[in-house]
């Protein structure tokens, strides 16, 4: 999956999360499954759905963070970098 397509998918999934007020913290498993099915419907390969959905949640968390540098505060988002 190329980066442009991946980013478009992440943005579409993030929009669904926001529009449907899906909780970012402790998301119910049925909502995760719903988002993974949505990802497949927009062309994400089944082997990448979990990762893309997780990135959509990370994208929202980082987008909603005010004045935080993800390179120095990445551990607050569970991004795996700090």
C-alpha positions as CSV (number, residue, x, y, z in Angstrom):
1,X,0.0,0.0,0.0
2,X,1.5,3.3,-1.0
3,X,1.7,6.2,1.5
4,X,-0.8,8.4,-0.3
5,X,-3.5,5.7,-0.3
6,X,-2.7,4.7,3.3
7,X,-3.0,8.4,4.5
8,X,-6.3,8.8,2.6
9,X,-7.7,5.6,4.3
10,X,-6.5,6.8,7.7
11,X,-8.3,10.1,7.2
12,X,-11.5,8.4,6.1
13,X,-11.5,6.1,9.1
14,X,-10.7,9.0,11.4
15,X,-13.6,10.9,10.0
16,X,-15.9,7.9,10.8
17,X,-14.5,7.7,14.3
18,X,-15.2,11.4,14.8
19,X,-18.6,11.5,13.1
20,X,-19.9,8.5,15.1
21,X,-18.3,9.7,18.4
22,X,-16.5,6.4,18.8
23,X,-14.5,6.6,22.0
24,X,-10.7,6.8,21.4
25,X,-9.8,5.3,24.8
26,X,-11.0,1.8,25.5
27,X,-12.8,1.4,22.2
28,X,-15.3,-1.5,22.3
29,X,-14.3,-4.5,20.2
30,X,-17.4,-4.3,18.1
31,X,-16.5,-0.8,17.0
32,X,-13.0,-1.9,16.2
33,X,-14.4,-4.7,14.0
34,X,-16.8,-2.2,12.4
35,X,-13.9,0.1,11.5
36,X,-11.8,-2.8,10.2
37,X,-14.7,-3.9,7.9
38,X,-15.0,-0.3,6.8
39,X,-11.3,-0.2,6.0
40,X,-11.7,-3.3,3.9
41,X,-14.6,-1.7,2.0
42,X,-12.5,1.2,1.0
43,X,-9.7,-1.0,-0.3
44,X,-7.4,-1.7,2.6
45,X,-5.9,-5.2,2.4
46,X,-7.2,-7.4,5.2
47,X,-3.7,-8.0,6.5
48,X,-3.3,-4.2,7.1
49,X,-6.7,-3.3,8.6
50,X,-5.7,-3.6,12.2
51,X,-2.7,-1.4,11.7
52,X,-4.5,1.3,9.6
53,X,-7.4,1.5,12.1
54,X,-4.9,1.9,15.0
55,X,-3.1,4.6,13.0
56,X,-6.5,6.4,12.6
57,X,-6.9,6.5,16.4
58,X,-3.3,7.8,16.8
59,X,-4.0,10.4,14.0
60,X,-7.0,11.7,15.9
61,X,-5.1,11.8,19.2
62,X,-2.3,13.7,17.7
63,X,-4.5,16.0,15.8
64,X,-6.5,16.9,18.9
65,X,-3.4,17.5,21.0
66,X,-2.7,21.2,21.3
67,X,0.9,22.4,20.8
68,X,2.5,19.0,21.4
69,X,5.6,17.9,19.5
70,X,5.1,14.2,18.7
71,X,8.8,13.7,18.5
72,X,9.3,14.7,22.1
73,X,6.0,13.6,23.5
74,X,5.3,10.6,21.3
75,X,5.2,8.3,24.3
76,X,2.1,10.0,25.5
77,X,0.3,8.7,22.4
78,X,1.7,5.2,22.5
79,X,3.3,5.9,19.2
80,X,6.5,4.0,20.1
81,X,8.8,6.9,19.8
82,X,9.9,9.5,22.3
